[in-house]
Amino acid sequence: MKKVISVYLKSICEESTNALNEKAVEVAYSTLTKAGVVAVPTDTIYGIAGLAQNNDVIDRIYRIKDRDKAKPIAICVSEIDEFYKWSKVTVPHSLLTDLLPGPVTVVFERSPALNNRLNPGTKLVGIRIPNNEFIRTVCRLCNSPLALSSANISSETSCISVEEFQHLWPSLDAVFDGGILKETDPNRLGSTVINLSVSGFYKIIREGCAFSNVKHILENKYSLKEMT
């Protein structure tokens, strides 16, 4: 296991601001494109990530988490335009820009372009664009969606610091430390997961940390109705 790598470096000019560690980005890109599995910070909790189009990587993520393969894994992309490649979008582009980047996972019907070995038990896929510059930059460089799941053994508490999942480090190819994430998701709820696969309707799959804001946008701005 490689050493833990800091995602951010303090700015020389301004101690209060952090700049992306270019070396961390380089190592993350190199590791992922060689079919590695890494731990990364997001805008909510720490996650485990790997190339979604690689079957071996998907299998490894399930093994590391000791996760039931019947439980789906979301994907992470860097830009909203990528939604149209990997899923069948049923909502206005502006709705997606109102929600993302942010602590929201949007569920649509998957497109044929997405790896059919990823979540084979469902025609749906959850897609995220975390409001985190590091993971978005790495995802953009990889030019591929990343399979993204929480950095913990399945059913265990989610993690807001790299030390909390230290027992998983030996199973990972690299761990990227973005500090303690408690300011963005203090209750460790993770992203709000919403099913938007049916035009005109929404269904909350997991309330997560942005539930109230998401519900307000969907109902008051776009007049979507909640599925029962």
Buried (B, 14 or more C-beta within 10 A) or exposed (E): EEEBBBBBEEEEEEEEEBEBBEEBBEBBBEBBBEBBBBBBBBBBBBBBBBBBBBBEBBEBBBEBBEBEEEEBBBBBBBEBEBBBEBBBBBBEEEBBEBBBBBBBBBBBBBBEEBBEEBBEEEEBBBBBBBBBBBBBBBBBBBEBBBBBBBBBBEEBEBBBBBEBBEEBBEBBBBBBBBBEBEEBBEEBBBBBBBBBBBEEBBBBBBBBBBBEBBBEBBEEEBEBEEEE
